[in-house]
Amino acid sequence: MSEQDVFIFEISRANFNTSVVLNSYKIPVLVEFMGVWSEPCIRMADDLVELAKEFAGQFIFARVDVDEQPELKEEYGIENVPSLSVFRHGEVVRSEEGLLQHEELQASLRVYG
């Protein structure tokens, strides 16, 4: 595995279409809608970074700070953080709300990766 195989993006309104929607036609994109002030968000983001390395090249991990990107929060109906959305072929194919444990995240990635 090389570092170039690990895909982790910070997402804004400006790069959402390219980084999330268009890339989801190639490989699954896992988007964490998070707040940098939230301990569960930080814990889950750390797990996802670890998993991005474990599943290198099999999915893209994208983070959206809901405080900095309120338009995306509203567009995707995010009410609680952390919230995860899996994008495939331009569509949300799975959504989860709340802190997921490492094993739960790993199982989800096996399904889509």
N, C-alpha and C positions, 0 to 999 in steps of 0.2 A: 504494500500500500504506500502510495506517495501522498504528500500533502496536497497536491493539486487535485486529488480525488475527493477531498473533503469540501463540501459546499455549504457555507454558512453565510447568510446575508442579513443585513439590517435593512428593513423594508420601510419605504415611505410611499406616499401617494404617487410620487414621481416615478419610482421604479417598480411599483407593484405589478403592472401589466407585464413587463419584460421579465422580472425576476421570478414571479409566481405563476401568473397565468400562462405565458408562453412556454416557460420551462416545464410546466406540468404536462405538456404534450410529449415530453421526452422521458421524464422520470417523475415519481411522486414528489410533491412539495408539501412539507409539513410546516404550517405556519403557527407560531405561538404568539397569540395576542397577549401582551403582558404589560405590567406596570413595574418600572424599575424600583419602586418603593415597596413591592410585595415580596416577602420572603418565599412564599410558595412559588412565585414566578421565577425567582432567581434559582431556587433549588431545581425546578423542572428544566430551566434553561441550561443549567450545568449538566444535568443528565442527558439532555438532548445533544449538547456539544460532544459529550463522550460517545453517544450513540452515532453521531454523524461520523466520527472517526471509525467506529466499529463497522458501520454500514457504508463505508466510503464509496462514493460513486453510485450508490443505489437510491439515494434520495437527496433532496435539498432541504436544509433546515433554514427557515426564515423567521425573523423576530420582528414584531410590530409593537412599538411602544404606543399604547392606546392614548396616553396623555399628549404625545407629540403628533399623533395621527388620528384625530377624532373623526375624520371623514371615513376612514377605513373601519373604525370601531362601529360607527353608525351603519355603514353599508352592509357589514356582515353581522349585524345584530348582536354585537358582543355586549353582554350585560355584566359578566363576572370575569375576573382574571385569576389564574391563567385559563385561557381557552385555546384549544387546539383545533385546527382545521386541516384536513388532508385534501389537497387539490390534485385531480387527475383529469387530463383532457379539458382543462379550463373550468372545471366544475368542482365544487366542494362535494367530496364523496363520503366524508366522515367528519363529525364534530364531537368534541368532548369538552366538558367544562370542569374546572377544578384541578387540583393537584393529582397527577397520575404518578404512580410509583415506577421506578426504573424498569421493573419486570413487565408492567403493563405497557409502557412505551415500547420496550423491546418487542413484545408480542405484536403490537400494532405495526411496527416497521417490518416485521417478517411477513405479514399479510400483504403489505403494499410494495415491499422492496423486492 
